[in-house]
Amino acid sequence: MQPDIIINPHAFPSRMTIGMFVESLAGKSGALHGMAQDSTPFKFKDHEGETAVEYFGHQLKRAGYNFYGNEPMYSGITGQELGADIYVGVVYYQRLRHMVNDKFQVRTTGPVTPLTGQPIKGRSKGGGIRVGEMERDALLAHGTAFLLQDRLLNCSDYTKAWICKSCGSFLSTQPSYAGQYTRSRGVEANRVRCRRCSRKVKGVVESKSEAWEDRSGQKWLGGEDVTVVAVPGVLRYLDVELAAMGIRLEFKVGP
């Protein structure tokens, strides 16, 4: 005979289904003697004071089998007997129709959530593949940090944003509309300056190449220490949400 199903023994302690071992003893001995067994869960009563394992073990022994349900098995390739006895029994199991075609999910690009820029959820809608905390920990433990960056940034809500290296703020950066001074000298017209770190200028500006004007015509100086960084789009959303509550995030950007 060959077994219908082979189960890894490590699957039982974590699922706390140790009773399945006793069930296999009962099913095996009942099939050999042609008798029905008592399968009342969580308790076993016998007039001789035997435990369930002893009761069914004696039945197996009377039928000529091992007391604990072990049997010698042979390799299906070489025909040689295996070096250890294998626990073999008869149990009731139910087939669950979990098919790969009903579960597989693949995505490169697709629809995103307008609010955060992250992929929408739901396999039927072409949503993104979820990477949770445990998946993140597994990727880090395997040393695949760049794969984690690809999943959670590049293929998710990758955006570029201006940030001020002086005050470390998203919200303080804005396009500066340069006046006639910068245009005449060939400087880029729409440079980005930090409004928080710049200062208003009154009167004549000595360094006209560094001056810039806002929409109202007010001249400003300074605020050039800005740079472009790649950040998740949801980080900017968090920054705005906290700013609405009076909390300003400060980001430290390296050289």
N, C-alpha and C positions, 0 to 999 in steps of 0.2 A: 504494500500500500504506500501511497505517497500523501503527504498532508495537503489539505485544501488551502491552508493559510499559515504562514510563519510570522510570528510576532516577536519583535525585539523585547527581551525581558525588561529592559530599562523603561519601557512604556508603562509599566504597572505601578511602581511606587509613586511617580509624580501624579498619576491620575487616581491614585488610591482605589484601584479596582482589584485588590488582592483576592476578593471573593471569587473572581473569575477562575483562579487556580482551583479552588474547592469545587466550583461548578464543573470544571473539566473532569475532576475525579469522579464526581457524582454521575456525569453524563457517560463517562467511559464504563464505569461499573454497572450502571443501569442498562447500557446497551449490551454488555456481555451477559448479564443475567436475565435480560428481558423483563425488567421491572421498573416501575415508576419511582422516582426519588422525591423526597420532600425538599422543596427549594424555597422554603419560607425565608425571607431575607432577615439578616441581623440576629438570628437565633437558631440554635440546634438543640433538640432534646432527644436523648436516647436513654432507654431504661437501664443500660449497663454503665452509664456514666462516661461513655466515650466521647471524644471530640469529633467534629465532622471529618477531620482528616483521618483519624483512626477508624471511624466507622466505615468510610468509603475505602480506606486502604485495605482493611480486612476483606472487603468484598473483592477488590482487585486481586489480592493474594490468593483467595479461594479459586479465582478464575485462571490462575497461573501467570499473573502479571506482577510487575514490580509494585511494592507496597506504596510507593510515593508517585507512581505514574510515569516513571522514567522508562525509556525504551532505547535499545541500540538502533542507530540509523546508519545508513550506508550512503556513500557518495554516489550521486547520479552520474558522475563522469567516469570515475575509476572503478566503482563497485566495491571499494574497500570500506570497512567499518570505520565510522568516525571515532575519534579518540575519547569522546565523552558521551555519557548518556543524555538524551534530550527529553525534556518534559513533554509528553504527548497526551492529549485528552480530547474529549468531544464537548464542544460548546455550541451554543446558539449564537449566530452572528447575522447581522443584517447588512445587506449591501446598500450603501448610500450612493446615489447617482451624482457625484461631484465630478463633472467633466471639465477638462481643460478648455474646451471650446466655449464653455459658459463663463469662464473665469479670466481668461487671458486679457491683458490690457497693455497696449503699446502706444506710445505717443512721443512725437518729436516736437511739433508745434501745434497750436490749436487755440480755441477760444480762451480768453482770460477774463477775470473779474474786473470790471471798470474801476472799482474803488481802490484796489490794492495792486492790480496788474499781475496777480498770481493766477495760475491756471484754475479753471473752474473745477468743481468736484463732480464726480459721477461718471461711471464707465460708459453709460449709454449716451452721454452728451459729449463724449470725446475729451473728458477731463484728464487732469494730470494724475500721475501715479504717486500715491501718498508715501512720503518718507517721514516716519514719526521719530520719537526720541530713541526707541530701541534700535531702529534701523540706523539712525545716526551713530549711536554708540558702537554698533557692529562695524560700520564703515571705518570709524576712527580706530577701533581695535585692530583692524586689518591693515592700517596704515594707508588707506586710500583717501587721503584728505582732498585731493584734487577731484576725485569722483564726487565727493560730498559737495564741493564747491560747484561742480557742474550741475548737480541735481537741484541744489537749493538756491543757486544764484543765476548761473548762465542760462539754464533752461526754465527758469521761473520768472522772476520780476527784475531782470537786469536793467539798470538805468544808470545814466551818467548825470552827475549833479555838480554844480559849482559850490565850493565851500571856502570859507575864509580861514586861512591858517593862523591868523592873529587872534580872532575871537572864537574860532571853532564853531561857527553857526551856519546852518543852511539858510535861515530866513533873512540873514543880513545881507545876502548877495543879490544884486539886481543889475540888469543891463544899464549901462550909462550911455546917454545920448550925447555924444561929443558935439561941441560947438564948432564954429568956424576955425578955431585955433588948430585943433587936431586934424581937421580935414585938409587944411592948407599944407600941413607938414607931412601928409601921407600916412598918418597913423590910422589904425583900424577904427572905423566910426563907432561901432557898437561894442566897445570893450565892457567887460564885467568888472564892477568895483564893489567893494563892501561898503554899504551905507553906514554901518555902525562905526567902522574904523576910519571913515573919511570925515573931513571937516569943511564947513562952509567958508567961502572966501568973500571978503568984502573989498570993493575997490579994484585997483589994477592988479592983475596977476603977473608976477615976474616970470615964472616958469610956465609959459602958455601951453607948452606941449603936454604938461601933466594935468592941466585943468580939464574939467568936463562939466557938462551942464545936464541938469535933469529936465523933465518936461516943462517945468515952470520957468526955466531959464536961470535958475540959481546955479552958481558956479561952485564946484567942489574940488578939493585936493586930497590926495592919498587914497587908501583903500585898495592898493594894487596887489596886495599879498593874497591872491585867490588862486585856486587850482581846481581842476576837474577830477572827481573821484568816481569810481564805479561802486554803487551801493544798491542794495535791494530797494525796490520801489516802496515796499511797505515800511521801510525805515523812515522815509520822508513823511509818510502818512502818520507814523507814530510821533514824529517830531512836531507836526502841526497839531495833533490831538493834545499833546502835552503843553504846547504853547498856548492853546486855548484855555488851559487851566492855570496859566501863569508859571509854567515850568519850562525852562530853556535848557535843552541839551547842548553840551559842549563837546565837540569832537576834536581829538588831537590827531593832526595829519603830519606825517613825517616829511622829510625833505624830498 
